[in-house]
Amino acid sequence: MATIRNLTYGRILRRLPAPVFRLNHRSNGNLRFDHVKANNEGQTRRTKIICTLGPACWSVDGLVNLIDNGMNIARFNFSHGDHAGHFATLERLRTAIAQRPGARVGVMLDTKGPEIRTGNVDPTVGSKVKYEKGQVIEVGTDYTRPCTNDHLACSYKSLPTSVQPGSKILVADGSMSLKVTECRPTSVLAEVLNTASFGSHKNMNLPGAVVDLPTLTEKDIDDLVNWGVRHEVDFIAASFVRCGQDIDNIRTVLGEAGKDIKIIAKIENQQGLQNFDEILTKTDGIMVARGDLGMEIPIEKVFIAQKMMIHKSNLAGKPVVTATQMLESMITNPRPTRAECADVANAVLDGSDCVMLSGETANGEFPNEAVRMMASTCVEAESLIDYDKQYDYIRHAMLDNDLVITSGESLASSAVKTARDLNAKVIIVLTESGNTARLVAKYRPTAPILALTRNEHIARQMNGYLKNTFAEVIVESLTLEELVAKAIADAKRLKHCVAGDTVVVLHGSKAIVSGTVSFLRVATA
């Protein structure tokens, strides 16, 4: 895909690009009090929700509740736990899904990735080690040496060659900042910029540094092959992706058995942003991972990076997830802050296909309330979007930026325009690989997309991360006309349309043909 002009990493370092993404929601004078008091209860949510599983929700009853409240993808965080523990949770999830026939919940394996951590705290100083502002300490690469009040052990052997005097080191989610003053063969000296205390094995970030660590660690490879492929997960969320080759390496590890697993590249460092265009061409989707990203670039610029990544992903037709601290306060409170709700809404208005909950569902006190709040906030934001104008913008942006439109994409775009012109109530897509549904979703139709496939795995993927897409599985062997008739019957059963409504149908020449689109037709329900 060609680089989209005016949206580059350099812009993040300077200023917000204008325009970022013309969402054409009812802005300026078009927003009225009527929109504030409008009751959108019962409206179908288009944006998908990813929930991280953990002790707060991983019982069968807890998982059923998450499904009922709106979970589309269950995220397994492999930064914690072991294969046996995750498998036990997967079995409970499958039991929960069986209690909700028709619920197609995707399974996501989120890799741990390469991490830099502090060492063990010396027991003689207590459970936490404390450093005072202005103090100069040694940060050493002998990970067996304990952390004391004048020494901080670091797991990253190449630290002295990756930083230089003046470089920043952030420790424990940024709770302590260090400024490097001297680089030695196996350690660095650094000034403590703020007083802080923390326990063992805290994360460390090196903003702006090129980190000499593989994107896939030995643990990640083991997790992918011996858990992800073995248990047929639907998505891999790949941590700390830095270049397009990282995606190629992951596909190689997944091999033939895992070739249909969708890879979501998590962009959470400066290298990932700099190489975003090449990553986007190779990945199946993007995750805006704002946690570590906020340590790698100035935190006040994270929102610009978010808008840039969402914008480019939208034009590429690649689903994009916005993640991290979206409703963080609901870990301990039954209601979010106003700023958190605005964050979720703005992610939707920016163009996110999915939004994600982490600690809110994994170990929070109010997991169900968090999912409900996220779902209702998404619906409110979606009610402000003019999807016809979104279609116009995406279509014109593709042409203005000289981006390649394939024949399949052209027909998908035409399906959306036809549905718009005829006020069709649903767009029915018959697809083997899910690619046709993805291309239709790219053009943001007002009508819902009902995607039918023979593959349960593909159905979970489409239902899990494609905006405004709802998937069904075809089990019978049908002719093309029988298939279309069944699809329309399913659309009526799911209340996407009623008898007499106009529907648009997109299908292949042999009913469902992988990777090709052959016919576009208009039908009456």
Rosetta blueprint (number, residue, H / E / L):
1 M L
2 A L
3 T L
4 I L
5 R L
6 N L
7 L L
8 T L
9 Y H
10 G H
11 R H
12 I H
13 L H
14 R H
15 R L
16 L L
17 P L
18 A L
19 P L
20 V L
21 F L
22 R L
23 L L
24 N L
25 H E
26 R L
27 S L
28 N H
29 G H
30 N H
31 L L
32 R L
33 F H
34 D H
35 H H
36 V H
37 K H
38 A L
39 N L
40 N L
41 E L
42 G L
43 Q L
44 T L
45 R L
46 R L
47 T L
48 K E
49 I E
50 I E
51 C E
52 T E
53 L L
54 G L
55 P L
56 A L
57 C L
58 W L
59 S L
60 V H
61 D H
62 G H
63 L H
64 V H
65 N H
66 L H
67 I H
68 D H
69 N H
70 G L
71 M L
72 N L
73 I E
74 A E
75 R E
76 F E
77 N E
78 F L
79 S L
80 H L
81 G L
82 D L
83 H H
84 A H
85 G H
86 H H
87 F H
88 A H
89 T H
90 L H
91 E H
92 R H
93 L H
94 R H
95 T H
96 A H
97 I H
98 A H
99 Q L
100 R L
101 P L
102 G L
103 A L
104 R L
105 V L
106 G E
107 V E
108 M E
109 L E
110 D E
111 T L
112 K L
113 G L
114 P L
115 E L
116 I L
117 R E
118 T E
119 G L
120 N L
121 V E
122 D L
123 P H
124 T H
125 V H
126 G L
127 S L
128 K L
129 V E
130 K E
131 Y E
132 E L
133 K L
134 G L
135 Q L
136 V E
137 I E
138 E E
139 V E
140 G E
141 T L
142 D L
143 Y L
144 T L
145 R L
146 P L
147 C E
148 T E
149 N L
150 D L
151 H E
152 L E
153 A E
154 C E
155 S L
156 Y L
157 K L
158 S L
159 L H
160 P H
161 T H
162 S H
163 V L
164 Q L
165 P L
166 G L
167 S L
168 K E
169 I E
170 L E
171 V E
172 A L
173 D L
174 G L
175 S L
176 M E
177 S E
178 L E
179 K E
180 V E
181 T E
182 E E
183 C E
184 R L
185 P L
186 T L
187 S E
188 V E
189 L E
190 A E
191 E E
192 V E
193 L L
194 N L
195 T L
196 A E
197 S E
198 F E
199 G L
200 S L
201 H L
202 K L
203 N E
204 M E
205 N E
206 L L
207 P L
208 G L
209 A L
210 V L
211 V L
212 D L
213 L L
214 P L
215 T L
216 L L
217 T L
218 E H
219 K H
220 D H
221 I H
222 D H
223 D H
224 L H
225 V H
226 N H
227 W H
228 G H
229 V H
230 R L
231 H L
232 E L
233 V L
234 D L
235 F E
236 I E
237 A E
238 A E
239 S L
240 F L
241 V L
242 R L
243 C L
244 G H
245 Q H
246 D H
247 I H
248 D H
249 N H
250 I H
251 R H
252 T H
253 V H
254 L H
255 G L
256 E H
257 A H
258 G H
259 K L
260 D L
261 I L
262 K E
263 I E
264 I E
265 A E
266 K E
267 I E
268 E L
269 N L
270 Q H
271 Q H
272 G H
273 L H
274 Q H
275 N L
276 F H
277 D H
278 E H
279 I H
280 L H
281 T H
282 K H
283 T L
284 D L
285 G E
286 I E
287 M E
288 V E
289 A E
290 R H
291 G H
292 D H
293 L H
294 G H
295 M H
296 E H
297 I L
298 P L
299 I H
300 E H
301 K H
302 V H
303 F H
304 I H
305 A H
306 Q H
307 K H
308 M H
309 M H
310 I H
311 H H
312 K H
313 S H
314 N H
315 L H
316 A H
317 G L
318 K L
319 P L
320 V E
321 V E
322 T E
323 A E
324 T L
325 Q L
326 M L
327 L L
328 E H
329 S H
330 M H
331 I H
332 T L
333 N L
334 P L
335 R L
336 P L
337 T L
338 R H
339 A H
340 E H
341 C H
342 A H
343 D H
344 V H
345 A H
346 N H
347 A H
348 V H
349 L H
350 D H
351 G L
352 S L
353 D L
354 C E
355 V E
356 M E
357 L E
358 S L
359 G H
360 E H
361 T H
362 A H
363 N L
364 G L
365 E L
366 F L
367 P H
368 N H
369 E H
370 A H
371 V H
372 R H
373 M H
374 M H
375 A H
376 S H
377 T H
378 C H
379 V H
380 E H
381 A H
382 E H
383 S L
384 L L
385 I E
386 D L
387 Y H
388 D H
389 K H
390 Q H
391 Y H
392 D H
393 Y H
394 I H
395 R H
396 H H
397 A H
398 M H
399 L H
400 D H
401 N L
402 D L
403 L L
404 V L
405 I L
406 T L
407 S H
408 G H
409 E H
410 S H
411 L H
412 A H
413 S H
414 S H
415 A H
416 V H
417 K H
418 T H
419 A H
420 R H
421 D H
422 L H
423 N L
424 A L
425 K L
426 V E
427 I E
428 I E
429 V E
430 L E
431 T L
432 E L
433 S L
434 G L
435 N H
436 T H
437 A H
438 R H
439 L H
440 V H
441 A H
442 K H
443 Y L
444 R L
445 P L
446 T L
447 A L
448 P L
449 I E
450 L E
451 A E
452 L E
453 T E
454 R L
455 N L
456 E H
457 H H
458 I H
459 A H
460 R H
461 Q H
462 M H
463 N H
464 G H
465 Y H
466 L L
467 K L
468 N L
469 T E
470 F E
471 A E
472 E E
473 V E
474 I L
475 V L
476 E L
477 S L
478 L L
479 T L
480 L H
481 E H
482 E H
483 L H
484 V H
485 A H
486 K H
487 A H
488 I H
489 A H
490 D H
491 A H
492 K H
493 R H
494 L L
495 K L
496 H L
497 C L
498 V L
499 A L
500 G L
501 D L
502 T E
503 V E
504 V E
505 V E
506 L E
507 H E
508 G E
509 S L
510 K L
511 A E
512 I L
513 V L
514 S L
515 G L
516 T L
517 V L
518 S L
519 F E
520 L E
521 R E
522 V E
523 A E
524 T E
525 A L
